[in-house]
Amino acid sequence: MSDQTYHDLEEFTYNGVEHKATIIRTYIDGVQMGNSVTFQYEGVRVSENFDPENHVGWYNLAQTCCEIIDEHGEEIYKGYSKNRGIIKSIKHSYLVLNDKVYDLNVMKVADYYFLGDIRFKDGKTFDGHHPVSGIFEEDKKSRKKTKDNLKTQSLDYHKVKNVLPEDKYINTEKNNEFQKAKTWIQSNINL
């Protein structure tokens, strides 16, 4: 595996003042895996991850963090950062639909073959494989790719049909953690 990290110095404006920020972009085997923005504001070190697909997302995020520090102080910002991280981590690892957290079950069914499993309330099921045989055949050999495909299939299906997975797929522990983090942010910050 070839890991590469790039650091770019950028600027953003908040309340008419220019601030410098370091954007850190991480690649694994040529695939962008993560981005973070780091800077100092009012003596507070700000460091937040943002979506690799949203290349300007750091700018809005940096302004939001400055606004939180100005309006609520360092401790509330730290709580925001912690709870935002919990939410991002759960959204990355699980399926989140209508603020409910669902497991994406992927099991090994042969020495080289993975199969996903999720059933929606209307009876539709997905296994994480492409419906046309032979397409993305390599994905079946990877737990991560099968899980990613299962998540994409589920998100796309929900978007079109507005149907949720069966309740048995709800991960109660992660759902409670997600709700607690979301409630903390809503209760402490007016975003």
N, C-alpha and C positions, 0 to 999 in steps of 0.2 A: 504494500500500500504506500502511496505517495501522499503525504500530508503537506499542505502548504498554507501559510498564513501571511496575509498582506495587511500592512498598516498604512492607512491614508489619513493625512491631516486635512480636515474639512473645516468650514466655518458655517455658523448659523447665526441668525439674528433673533434676539428676544428682547422685547421692550426697547427697540431701537439701538441695542448694543450688540456688537459682533462678539461671538464667542468661538473659541477653537475646540474642536472635538476630534478624537481619534476614532476612525472607523476600522474595525478589525474584521476581515473577511477570511473565513476558514474553508479550505477545499480539501476533500479527501478523494483521491483518485480522479481528480479533475471535476468533481461535482461539488458545487457550492453547498456547504452543510450548515453554515451559520454566519450570522453577522452580529456585531455588537458595536455600540457607541459608548465612548467613555470621555468624560470631561469633568472639570471642576466648576461648580457654581455656588457662589456665596459660601465657600469653604466646605462644601459638601461634594464628595466624590460620587459622581453619577456613572453607573455602568449598567446598561440594559441591552438585552438581546432583541433583535428584530428580525422579521421574516426575510429570508434571502431573496424571495421573489419581488419584494418591495424595496427597490434600491433607494428610494427617497423617504422611506418610512422613518428612518433615523431622525430626519429633520423635524417632523411633527412630534415624534416621541421626545426628542430633546427639549422642545418647547413645552410640552406637557409636563415633563419633569421639573423644569424651571418654575412653571406656574404652581405646581404642587408645593415646591419648596418655599416659594414666596407666600402662598396663601395659608399653608398648613405647617411649615417647618420641617426640619430634618427627620424627626422621628416618624411623622406621618409618611414622608417620602419613603423612608426605609420600609415601613409597613406596606406601602403601595408596591414597592419593588419586589418584596418577598411574595406578596399575594399574586401579583402579576406573573411572577415566575412560576408559581404553583399552577395557575390557570394555563399558561403556555405549555408547561410540561405535560399536563393532563391532556390538553388538546393535541399535542404531538403524539402521545402514546396510546390514546384511546379515541373512540368515536364519540363526539359530542354533538347531539342534536336536540334542539329545543331545551337547552340547558340541562340535559340529562347525559350522564356518562355511561357509555356502553363498552363492554369488552369486545375485542376483536380476536376471536379464538382462531389460532393457527396451530395445526398439529402435523407432526411428521408421520406420513403414511407409508413411506418406503425409505430406503437408504438415501435417496436423493430427491424426494418429492414431498412438497408441503401442500396442505389443503386447509383453506379457511372455512369458517362456518358462521353465518348470521342469517336469521330468519326474521322477516318483517311481519307485522300484524295482519297483512293481507295475504300471507302465505308465500310471498316471493323470498327466495333464498339466493345467497351469493356464496361463492367458494374462493374468491380471490383470483380466479383464472379468467382469461379472456374467453368470451363465448365462441369465438371462431377457433377451432382446433388448429394448433400449430403456431398461432400468433403468440408471441411472448412466451414461448416454450421454456426459455431460460428462467423466467420468473418463477416457475413452479419449483425450481431447485433452490430458491432463496426464501427463507422464512420472512425476512424483511420485505422483499418485493411482493410476496403473496399477501402479507399484512397491509402494505401500502395499497395494493390493488383492491383488496377487500374494503378498505376505508374509502377509496375513491368511488368504487361501485356503490357503496352505501350512501355516501354524500350525494352523488348524482341521482340516485333513485329517490331519495328523500326530497331533493330539490324539485324533481318532476312530479312525483306522486303525492308528496306531503304525507307520507306514511312513516311511522316510526318502527324500529325493531321491537320484537316481543320483549316484554318486561323482564324475562328471565336473563336477558343479556345485560341488564343494568348492573354496574359494579357499585354496590352500595357504599363501600368504603371510599372509593374515589369520587363518587357522586357527592357524598357528604363533604369531602375535602374541597371539591370544586365549588359547591354552594357556599361553604364557609368563607372561602377566599373572595368569591364574587360579592357576597354580602358585606364583607369587611370593606372592600373598595367602595361600594355604593354608600355605605354608612359614613365613611370618613372623608370622602372626596366627592365634590360636585363636578363630575366630568360631563 
